[in-house]
């Protein structure tokens, strides 16, 4: 009896994990789609993004870099960065 309850709990936990992963993937996909639309990138690939970056001036590049850093830096890393900055 205990083994089947454990399997059920692990199964439920796995379903929740998959759902959270799918949600995160969808958020990042929307972010990238927004970047492509905002900067007018027609080719929806890393190569199209790289071509656009080559055309940018330094100010535009730093703005784009900040957007990526904000989106793809996790919360745990932000805590560590601020702790290191204070030390």
LUMVO-346512 format. One line per 8 residues: number of its first residue (from 1); their letters; for each residue x negated, z, y negated of N, C-alpha, C. Coordinates in nm, 3 decimals, padded with zeros to 5 digits, always signed. Atoms other than C-alpha are relative to their C-alpha. Layout:
BEGIN
NUM	a	X Z Y X Z Y X Z Y; ...
! end
This chain:
BEGIN
1	xxxxxxxx	-00.082 +00.000 +00.120 +00.000 +00.000 +00.000 -00.086 +00.000 -00.125; +00.085 -00.007 +00.118 -00.275 +00.089 -00.244 -00.070 -00.132 -00.027; +00.072 +00.126 +00.015 -00.458 -00.237 -00.180 +00.089 -00.107 -00.064; -00.089 +00.102 +00.057 -00.155 -00.453 -00.261 +00.032 +00.031 -00.147; -00.023 -00.036 +00.140 -00.091 -00.257 -00.582 -00.120 -00.036 -00.085; +00.123 +00.036 +00.072 -00.452 -00.309 -00.683 -00.007 -00.151 -00.021; +00.000 +00.146 +00.011 -00.424 -00.681 -00.611 +00.099 -00.046 -00.106; -00.100 +00.036 +00.101 -00.108 -00.699 -00.821 -00.047 +00.029 -00.140
9	xxxxxxxx	+00.051 -00.037 +00.132 -00.272 -00.519 -01.111 -00.112 -00.096 -00.044; +00.108 +00.094 +00.032 -00.580 -00.743 -01.094 +00.056 -00.139 -00.030; -00.065 +00.129 +00.026 -00.356 -01.050 -01.077 +00.061 -00.005 -00.138; -00.060 -00.006 +00.133 -00.167 -00.941 -01.386 -00.107 -00.003 -00.109; +00.111 -00.002 +00.095 -00.494 -00.872 -01.566 -00.062 -00.139 -00.014; +00.054 +00.136 +00.004 -00.621 -01.219 -01.473 +00.091 -00.092 -00.081; -00.096 +00.083 +00.075 -00.303 -01.380 -01.612 -00.014 +00.026 -00.149; +00.016 -00.036 +00.141 -00.346 -01.191 -01.940 -00.131 -00.058 -00.054
17	xxxxxxxx	+00.128 +00.055 +00.043 -00.712 -01.296 -01.958 +00.005 -00.150 -00.023; -00.014 +00.145 +00.014 -00.628 -01.661 -01.905 +00.083 -00.033 -00.123; -00.085 +00.025 +00.118 -00.354 -01.643 -02.170 -00.078 +00.022 -00.129; +00.081 -00.025 +00.119 -00.594 -01.489 -02.423 -00.104 -00.110 -00.022; +00.098 +00.108 +00.011 -00.858 -01.752 -02.348 +00.068 -00.128 -00.051; -00.072 +00.119 +00.044 -00.602 -02.031 -02.390 +00.037 +00.009 -00.148; -00.034 -00.019 +00.141 -00.491 -01.884 -02.723 -00.122 -00.023 -00.089; +00.124 +00.016 +00.079 -00.852 -01.870 -02.850 -00.042 -00.146 -00.005
25	xxxxxxxx	+00.035 +00.143 -00.004 -00.916 -02.229 -02.739 +00.091 -00.079 -00.094; -00.094 +00.070 +00.088 -00.602 -02.347 -02.921 -00.032 +00.027 -00.147; +00.036 -00.032 +00.138 -00.708 -02.164 -03.240 -00.122 -00.080 -00.045; +00.122 +00.074 +00.036 -01.051 -02.324 -03.235 +00.026 -00.150 -00.010; -00.035 +00.142 +00.006 -00.903 -02.667 -03.165 +00.070 -00.031 -00.132; -00.068 +00.019 +00.129 -00.672 -02.629 -03.469 -00.100 +00.006 -00.115; +00.102 -00.012 +00.105 -00.970 -02.519 -03.680 -00.079 -00.131 -00.011; +00.079 +00.123 +00.003 -01.174 -02.825 -03.581 +00.084 -00.118 -00.051
33	xxxxxxxx	-00.088 +00.108 +00.049 -00.877 -03.056 -03.639 +00.016 +00.009 -00.151; -00.010 -00.020 +00.144 -00.839 -02.904 -03.986 -00.126 -00.044 -00.073; +00.127 +00.042 +00.061 -01.209 -02.961 -04.062 -00.006 -00.152 -00.005; +00.003 +00.146 -00.002 -01.185 -03.325 -03.953 +00.095 -00.059 -00.104; -00.097 +00.050 +00.098 -00.875 -03.377 -04.169 -00.047 +00.029 -00.144; +00.041 -00.040 +00.135 -01.014 -03.188 -04.471 -00.113 -00.088 -00.053; +00.115 +00.079 +00.043 -01.335 -03.389 -04.482 +00.017 -00.150 +00.027; -00.028 +00.141 -00.021 -01.174 -03.721 -04.386 -00.084 -00.064 +00.108
41	xxxxxxxx	+00.082 +00.052 -00.109 -01.367 -03.765 -04.063 +00.093 -00.073 +00.098; -00.087 +00.081 -00.085 -01.207 -04.049 -03.866 -00.036 +00.015 +00.147; +00.045 -00.012 -00.139 -01.418 -04.023 -03.549 +00.002 +00.147 +00.040; -00.019 -00.141 -00.040 -01.305 -03.698 -03.384 -00.098 +00.036 +00.112; +00.103 -00.034 -00.098 -01.633 -03.622 -03.208 -00.114 +00.069 -00.073; +00.117 -00.061 +00.066 -01.955 -03.432 -03.272 -00.081 -00.101 -00.080; +00.076 +00.103 +00.070 -02.113 -03.761 -03.377 +00.062 -00.031 -00.136; -00.068 +00.022 +00.127 -01.850 -03.817 -03.646 -00.028 +00.112 -00.097
49	xxxxxxxx	+00.031 -00.116 +00.083 -01.909 -03.466 -03.776 -00.144 -00.007 -00.050; +00.141 +00.010 +00.039 -02.286 -03.518 -03.776 -00.021 -00.108 -00.106; +00.011 +00.106 +00.100 -02.250 -03.844 -03.969 +00.049 +00.049 -00.136; -00.055 -00.053 +00.126 -02.037 -03.668 -04.231 -00.096 +00.101 -00.063; +00.095 -00.099 +00.051 -02.289 -03.383 -04.262 -00.119 -00.069 -00.066; +00.113 +00.074 +00.060 -02.567 -03.636 -04.330 +00.035 -00.054 -00.138; -00.044 +00.055 +00.128 -02.361 -03.776 -04.619 +00.020 +00.107 -00.108; -00.033 -00.109 +00.093 -02.297 -03.434 -04.779 -00.120 +00.040 -00.085
57	xxxxxxxx	+00.105 -00.063 +00.079 -02.490 -03.279 -05.062 -00.013 +00.146 +00.046; +00.031 -00.136 -00.046 -02.630 -02.927 -05.023 +00.117 +00.096 -00.020; -00.113 -00.090 +00.028 -02.330 -02.752 -05.183 +00.112 -00.018 +00.102; -00.105 +00.027 -00.099 -02.077 -02.923 -04.955 -00.042 +00.049 +00.139; +00.050 -00.042 -00.130 -02.295 -02.853 -04.653 +00.007 +00.152 +00.016; -00.004 -00.146 -00.007 -02.323 -02.482 -04.734 +00.144 +00.050 +00.013; -00.142 -00.036 -00.011 -01.944 -02.463 -04.778 +00.049 -00.019 +00.143; -00.039 +00.029 -00.137 -01.887 -02.626 -04.439 -00.066 +00.098 +00.098
65	xxxxxxxx	+00.074 -00.094 -00.085 -02.153 -02.407 -04.279 +00.064 +00.139 -00.004; -00.067 -00.129 +00.014 -01.979 -02.096 -04.416 +00.132 +00.004 +00.075; -00.127 +00.006 -00.073 -01.646 -02.208 -04.270 -00.024 +00.013 +00.150; +00.030 -00.009 -00.142 -01.801 -02.255 -03.928 -00.048 +00.140 +00.038; +00.052 -00.134 -00.028 -01.984 -01.923 -03.947 +00.114 +00.102 +00.003; -00.114 -00.092 +00.006 -01.665 -01.742 -04.044 +00.089 -00.015 +00.124; -00.090 +00.025 -00.113 -01.463 -01.905 -03.764 -00.063 +00.039 +00.134; +00.059 -00.014 -00.132 -01.712 -01.881 -03.478 -00.084 +00.125 +00.020
73	xxxxxxxx	+00.071 -00.126 -00.017 -01.877 -01.545 -03.541 +00.102 +00.104 +00.045; -00.096 -00.099 -00.052 -01.709 -01.277 -03.333 -00.013 +00.131 -00.076; -00.003 -00.129 +00.071 -01.621 -00.932 -03.463 -00.115 +00.089 +00.041; +00.108 -00.088 -00.044 -01.879 -00.756 -03.251 -00.132 -00.039 -00.067; +00.124 +00.045 +00.064 -02.155 -00.967 -03.401 -00.003 +00.041 -00.147; -00.006 -00.039 +00.141 -02.037 -00.890 -03.756 -00.037 +00.147 -00.016; +00.037 -00.142 +00.006 -02.066 -00.515 -03.686 -00.150 +00.016 +00.016; +00.143 -00.010 -00.024 -02.419 -00.560 -03.553 -00.080 -00.050 -00.120
81	xxxxxxx	+00.069 +00.057 +00.116 -02.521 -00.775 -03.851 +00.000 +00.099 -00.116; -00.005 -00.094 +00.113 -02.405 -00.515 -04.104 -00.084 +00.124 +00.031; +00.082 -00.115 -00.037 -02.575 -00.235 -03.911 -00.148 -00.031 -00.018; +00.140 +00.040 +00.015 -02.903 -00.429 -03.908 -00.037 -00.012 -00.148; +00.027 +00.018 +00.142 -02.873 -00.505 -04.280 -00.021 +00.134 -00.068; +00.014 -00.133 +00.060 -02.836 -00.135 -04.361 -00.129 +00.068 +00.042; +00.122 -00.066 -00.051 -03.139 -00.034 -04.151 -00.125 -00.046 -00.069
! end
